[in-house]
């Protein structure tokens, strides 16, 4: 397929602020809220008195504030209430709860959009973790009685369903029948408490509770601290009573390095493998982060370098076989049965992040492996990165994953194209959640790749390939599929034989991911360095073919892996850029010569990339972007200053996210692709408005959200 891409420049304009107005019937009356929230703080005071010694470091405690389910938007955030009681928001989580009162929305609907009935049903909502000094929490029950009814704090108090003590058991996120003695403890970090607070206090508390934990095995982030701890499972509840503990889960092991399926036979390869054509200073740089390579073959591989994070450590078992197979998939793709493949034109470097020391104490040394990956990505300067290893941990809703948050932030900060293997557990029990993608495949800023069982048109999801969903705002995971091999159509890669290369038959998402990376690098070579990593992702999604396959199994479908100038020409219009809070972007759609015909078909793909807030799953992506389609950008605006719109990415006319209190994840998906048909007479001066949705509850930070937008007109 020949693709002609026309890059267009949009117009960056200041945004118009719209504040959602709340009906007085959609929250508690002042007297009702005053009495109940006051009782809640009395319960909090009693709970604090019964906590173990040293569980409240620095004179702080953490409580949980449950929000009404229809008041989760930033416009209704109860900041005035928190300010009045000197409370600091640490993070959020989703939960199901029953509510005290029925609220009816303006259109007559009931909860969860407009409240929750008391008939035994529960509804999904959000809750905030909030820290306060003990003296402020103890005085809160009395302070509430002195609140003026018309004060901002009183109004915001009416948005709360409850203020609750933390339940230690609810913070234990163990799998059923867990038998591990190694755990990951996630702590909230409070800047007001000092540098890295409360890490030192927790380490001392953990020792008193019978757990081994040290600074060496911890990762300190901006808002969360991750600590590896080992100790008796029957003492976990006591450990969870430390008030800054967000969650405790078993540490998990690293995934095995053997392919999902493999043929025992292999074919010897004569000579050295093909090398790429001449490279220049503009050639893309690629980092393959994996286990190891056999030393004897290094000077026969077309790689820019082989780097070991710890040169003193030995290779991990099966590491050389896995590493070479992943490298082979990235450089050559699947080897043909006849002839020789073409090598990728790129500077490819291999990095050994996993060694023998990384698997000796598998439960805790995965922190060591992750730190290696962080160092590689930050120091290598590579634009394209593949990661086909990770913890043997299923993605679970509401659980914070260190690997995911780390890779998400690196992809955003360094503007990288990162491919991640979905996981090889797709044959497990889907209903039990055991076939779900594995960490860090839930990364919203990386590209998660699943495996198809064949490269042909009759492809299906390979049985082993893990399935979605992912996490908000990227619930459609994997992003797409490419051939990853099966028993009937294996993925052919280089294998190390006795001092010579072989061709081995393998299968697994570990090989689909670097094969997809190869496709992205080929695209970059064809389209040029100005085509951003996010635009490459949008291109692959735009041309993916899903047919009738289940989106939760295959994402956007089978992505292209071979790019040529053959076939009918397709024209794409391309916009890319970035938005900050307070900006909007107008992308005018050029009319063809002679104007639009009677019927116009628009196919569009939109992707954005945002910084992440792992402590705040209610808004994991700190910023989100929305898109509206305007058939006539010169039309007179309505009372809110907006011109009339038509549905495109499944948003109805006049729906604008910053005006809404409905924060469903699908409304803010960071990858959207659709095709719609319009009557040409309606398209006078058509265009798209891309607008910013600021989701941080406390402050408006000056950070950009990057976007890419591809449009096809027929």
HELIX and SHEET records of a PDB file:
HELIX    1   1 UNK A   24  UNK A   26  5                                   3    
HELIX    2   2 UNK A   30  UNK A   49  1                                  20    
HELIX    3   3 UNK A   57  UNK A   59  5                                   3    
HELIX    4   4 UNK A   74  UNK A   76  5                                   3    
HELIX    5   5 UNK A   79  UNK A   84  1                                   6    
HELIX    6   6 UNK A  134  UNK A  145  1                                  12    
HELIX    7   7 UNK A  152  UNK A  157  1                                   6    
HELIX    8   8 UNK A  169  UNK A  171  5                                   3    
HELIX    9   9 UNK A  191  UNK A  193  5                                   3    
HELIX   10  10 UNK A  199  UNK A  208  1                                  10    
HELIX   11  11 UNK A  233  UNK A  235  5                                   3    
HELIX   12  12 UNK A  236  UNK A  240  1                                   5    
HELIX   13  13 UNK A  295  UNK A  300  5                                   6    
HELIX   14  14 UNK A  319  UNK A  332  1                                  14    
HELIX   15  15 UNK A  357  UNK A  360  1                                   4    
HELIX   16  16 UNK A  362  UNK A  380  1                                  19    
HELIX   17  17 UNK A  402  UNK A  414  1                                  13    
HELIX   18  18 UNK A  509  UNK A  527  1                                  19    
HELIX   19  19 UNK A  533  UNK A  542  1                                  10    
HELIX   20  20 UNK A  551  UNK A  554  1                                   4    
HELIX   21  21 UNK A  617  UNK A  619  5                                   3    
HELIX   22  22 UNK A  657  UNK A  659  5                                   3    
HELIX   23  23 UNK A  665  UNK A  668  5                                   4    
HELIX   24  24 UNK A  680  UNK A  682  5                                   3    
SHEET    1   A 5 UNK A   2  UNK A   7  0                                        
SHEET    2   A 5 UNK A 569  UNK A 580  1                                        
SHEET    3   A 5 UNK A 704  UNK A 713 -1                                        
SHEET    4   A 5 UNK A 599  UNK A 609 -1                                        
SHEET    5   A 5 UNK A 671  UNK A 679 -1                                        
SHEET    1   B 4 UNK A  11  UNK A  14  0                                        
SHEET    2   B 4 UNK A 583  UNK A 588 -1                                        
SHEET    3   B 4 UNK A 687  UNK A 694 -1                                        
SHEET    4   B 4 UNK A 623  UNK A 630 -1                                        
SHEET    1   C 4 UNK A  88  UNK A  97  0                                        
SHEET    2   C 4 UNK A 123  UNK A 133 -1                                        
SHEET    3   C 4 UNK A  60  UNK A  67 -1                                        
SHEET    4   C 4 UNK A 160  UNK A 165 -1                                        
SHEET    1   D 4 UNK A 212  UNK A 220  0                                        
SHEET    2   D 4 UNK A 224  UNK A 230 -1                                        
SHEET    3   D 4 UNK A 182  UNK A 188 -1                                        
SHEET    4   D 4 UNK A 245  UNK A 250 -1                                        
SHEET    1   E 3 UNK A 261  UNK A 268  0                                        
SHEET    2   E 3 UNK A 501  UNK A 507 -1                                        
SHEET    3   E 3 UNK A 491  UNK A 496 -1                                        
SHEET    1   F 7 UNK A 305  UNK A 308  0                                        
SHEET    2   F 7 UNK A 347  UNK A 352  1                                        
SHEET    3   F 7 UNK A 285  UNK A 290  1                                        
SHEET    4   F 7 UNK A 384  UNK A 387  1                                        
SHEET    5   F 7 UNK A 417  UNK A 421  1                                        
SHEET    6   F 7 UNK A 447  UNK A 452  1                                        
SHEET    7   F 7 UNK A 480  UNK A 483  1                                        
END                                                                             
